[in-house]
Amino acid sequence: MFANVNINLGEKLQLLTLPQTAVTYNPYGSTVFIAKKTDRINKKGEPIMEAQQIFVTPGLTRGDQVAIIKGLEPGMTVITSGQLKLKNGTPLIINNSVLPANSPNPKPQEQ
């Protein structure tokens, strides 16, 4: 027997995703911290970055990623670790040497 089958996969979606470690889930709403440039200049002549907490609406999750439906714009710098030490206006030192897990299809590590 043979059959012809058409499967509707839906439309292609473009979503803004973040590592799940970047989102703080609270009873009053989900938040992320972003790095925002200030008017102040450091000793190297670069603008000082400070933390700003914003509310987001998370969507579907896949693996280590969570879609952000509302609250963020593409190009914003999102803080993915150390959120417990932050509040609005905290000066930041950005260190991108350690990146968070951000795999849509994570595999368990064998030991």
N, C-alpha and C positions, 0 to 999 in steps of 0.2 A: 504494500500500500504506500501511496505517496500523498502528500498534502501540501498545499501552498498556504503559508501562514504569514500574516502581516502583524507585526508587533509595533504598537505605538509607544515610543519611548518618551514622548512629550517634547517640549521645546527645550533648547539649550538655554541654561541659566548662567548668568554671570553673577557670582556672589563674592563678597568681600569676606575672606576667612582669616581667622587668627588661631594661634595655638590656644588650647583650652586653658593653659596656665595663665594667660593674660587676662581672663575674665574672672571677676570676683562676683560670686552669686550671693545675694543678700535678700532678706525678706522684703525689703523696700525697693528692690530693683537690682539689676545686674550693672556693674560698672567696670570700666577700664581706666587706666591712667595713660595719658599721652604726654609726650615731651613737647613743651611749648617754648618757642624762642621768646626772650625778653629783650628789653631795650638796653640792658646792662651788658658790659663787655668785660671778659676775663683778661688775665695778664697776657694771653697769647693773641688778643685782639679778636677773639671769637665771641659771638653772643652767648650769654649764659642761658642754659636750658633749665626749665623748672617743670615740676609735675602739675598736671591738671586732671582731676577726676571728672569723668563724664559718664552719663547713663547711656546704656546701649540696649538694644533689643536683640537677644541672641535667637538664632534660628536652628536649623538642622545641624546635627553633628555627624562627623564621619572620622573615625579614628581619633587622632590627636587634634583635629581641627573643628572649629565651630564657626558657622556662618553668622555674620552680623547683619541683621536686616535694617536697623536704624541706629543712628548715633555717630557713625564714623564716616569719614570721607577717604577715598583713596589717596595715598601719599602721607597720611598722618603717621607719626612715629609713635608706636604703641609700646609700653613697657611690659615686658613679659615675666619679670621676676622681681622680687623684693617689694611687692606692693604693700606688705604689712608695715613697712617702715615709712611709707609715704603719706603725705597729706598735700592739699593744694598749696602751691608755692614752694615746695621743697626743691632746693637746687639739685641738679642732677649731674652725675659723671657717667657718661655712657660708655659701657664696655661690651662690645659685641663679640668677644672672644669665645663665649660659651652660648650656643644657641639652644633654644628649647626644642623638644620633640614636636615636629609639625608634619607628621606623615598621615596621608589620608588612609593608608592601609598598613598599620603597624603590625609587626611580627614579634611574638614573644622571644626573648633572648634565651638561648640554651645555655645552661651552666654545666 
